[in-house]
Every structure is written in structure tokens, then in C-alpha cells.
């Protein structure tokens, strides 16, 4: 993986002479703040220029918002960038994931193994295709689905595996694909947090049979409010087209005879078309995406390189020289080791870091298997929980069934996501984390502990999804 060059690391380490390490009290307790520099472009994302504005105006001026000509160009450019055969744009990442599930053939009576710690759109669209989510635990290091917890959950009803490259960290795709291949399961990669990232030198979204991502504002790859589905399989592409693109679903556009017979109406009863203002923005963003991600990774890796060896905190990123990376570091987080800081709660730690002028929030996405909608809710009045509406066996995953997922929120925290490299400003933010970690004892006496619920059902950060 990329790390900061030696000259940059040395420049960052020079900040150890700053006030943060001169014995001054923590800002939360009356001392000076570690962060004084606030460059306007340090966190400003997405980067919107005159080029995006002109692309949007061109669509507006000719009244082509609901057309498809710009979208077709966007799909072709994305297809070439992703090195896949087919790409299909949607109005949201949720719609793209839903279409991927239908394309994969997930339906009534089918079970799909999913991570419990993920954004809800990785899971809930399974209800729309009448399939049943079965939750697996996550790895404590990657916070992605744990291959070791997948295989024993496979039954005669299993049809697929949903994979999220969670908080930009690549999942263990070699092990996951080995399991899927041996059991004949279809894999869908949700790349919404990690568009363009690498796993052992290979582009994410090239392992699964069909894959999807959100391209909404705030994500690393931005198109405004949009999603993208991609695959190398024409049959899967045709099914995705049939699900929600009625205006492109014609007998001559698909190969399958049954799909030809049904052409003209969306099989999902939905309209998945993306408006072309988003497609126009997405085309421009894609041109600069890889370059901008390299800048982000340079900045983020420099931040964590400076903090190596600081007690209580660890980087959430792939191992050095693994060939994997963190794409655009969307929803950047770190690991928290309370036992190294006298049992200090992650909530109190985050509060102290924020007081120093930096960004830090405890937790990440809450485990979905504990939400009432995934346990006992019957919103449609069918007489049993929605999750079990089409399930062909008894299925319960109560508290205690996924031990890592149920404690991970006390072991991770959100960090700043630097989108430009500014050595001095990054060093000050690193100072804030180091200062709190090295002065943790001053926080123990008034530590109220973590609240009953850490994180959120969306993202723990202030980014939207």
C-alpha cells in the first residue's frame, strides 16, 4: 500500500516540537487546542469546478434532464475505467444494488449471506426481491464480512453473498470467492465506499459476478445522486435493465426469450433512470478521480504514519506491501484499544479530540441484525416478520449471535478525511490524537463511559449515504 515518502514523514514528525507535546493540558480541561490551521480545501468534497458547471448547464439548456444520451456516454466511460463489459446507471446506489440482486436471480426462498455491519442498502433491497438476509460477523481488523463466519451459514437455500468494502477497506476477496465457487453462490460487491480501490493489486468490483456502487454527493466518486451497476455477464446486465429501465428495455435490447416477451414494462415496477444532470457531473468527476484519490491516500497515509506506535489507536487500512489500498478513504476510521488507555471509553476519547479542534466520532454503522426491522417487524401485515416472509426455515440471530459486530462500535472511531495534502495542517490533526492518547489519565476520572448505543443506522460520520 502507499505510505508517505521519507521526506514527508520527516516533515510531519517535526510537529513533535509543537505545543501538543510541551506538557500543556488537554483542551477539554482548559489547555490550548492542538489544531489552529483550517485550510478551506483540506476537507472540501466534492471538488466542483467550472467544467462540471458547464456540463450541467449544457443538459439544462437543451432540456435533456430525462434523456439518456449523456448517461450512455457516462456508462461507456465508466465501463472502460472499471474494465468491465457492461455498465448501467441508476438514480441511486440503492436502486443499483436492488437491480443487482434481481439480476443475480435472488428470489423467494433464497438466502443471501450479508455482513451485519454495513449501510442498510447492502441488505434491505433483498426484501424487494423476496429474498432473506442471513447475517455473518465482520473481521475486527477490516470491519468487512468475515470469510471464516460465512461457510457454516450456507444451507440448501443459500444463493449468494453480499460483500461491502466497508469504510473503504477491501474485504478478503480471495477467501470469499473460494467459498462462493465451492458452493455455487453468486457474489455481489457493494463498492459504495471504495470505488476504484484495489485488493492485492486487482480492482475492486471485478470479483463478483455483478457489482454496484453509490455515486451520491459525499462519496469518493461523485455524480450528485446516482448509482452504477456493472458486470461482465450479458444475461445479468439484461436482467438488471429489465428490472427498472423500461425506456431501454426492448425486445431487441435483450437476448433471453422470456425477457423479450416481457419487454416494455419494468419487472420491478420501478423507474431506475438517473437524471442526466448527475450523469454530466459523473463524467467530469471520473476524469480526475484517480488523480484525486492518489492525493487523498497520500494525505491519509501520512496522517497514520505519524501516529504509528501511539498507544490506544491503530490505523484502519491494509497492511503495507499488500497490494491493497483504501480507494478514496470514504468514511475514514481508526481502531480503538481501550485497554491501552486505562479503559477510557471511545466516547470520552473522541470528545477530547474534538476539543483539540480535530474531527472524531465514536462508532460506525450499528449491526443490522439487532434492528427491529430485521428481527420482528411486520410493516406489511403479512402475519410474520418481514425478514421471514419467504424464508423456508426458522431463522433467528438474537443478541450475542454476532459477537464482533456487536462490540465493534466501541472499538472504532471516525477520523478526519483529508482530500488535499497539507503537511502542516495534517500534522496538527495528528497532534490532537497523539496529545489525547498520551494524556489519557487526565480523562479517566470524569469518564461517563460509552452510551448504550454508539454509532448509527446510517453512517457514524456526518457524511450522508
Secondary structure, DSSP 8 states (H G I E B T S, - for coil): -----HHHHHHHHGGGGSGGGTT---GGGT---S-----TTSS--S---HHHHHHHHHHHHTT-TT-SHHHHHHHHHHHHHHT-SEEEEESSHHHHHHHHHHHTT--TT-EEEEESSS-GGGTTHHHHTT-EEEEE-B-TTT-SB-GGGTGGG--TTEEEEEEE-GGG----HHHHHHHHHHHT-EEEEE-TT-TT-EETTEETTSSSSEEEEE-BTTSSS--BS-EEEEES-HHHHHHHHHHH-GGG--GGG---HHHHHHTTS-TTS------HHHHHHHHHHHHHHHHHHHHHHHHHHHHHHHTTT-TTEEE-S--TTSS---TT-TT-EEEE-GGGGTT--HHHHHHHHHHTTS--EE--B--GGGSGGGTT--TT-SSS-GGGTT-SS-----TTSSHHHHHGGGSEEE----SS--HHHHHHHHHHHHHHHHTTHHHHTT-----S--SBSS-SSS---
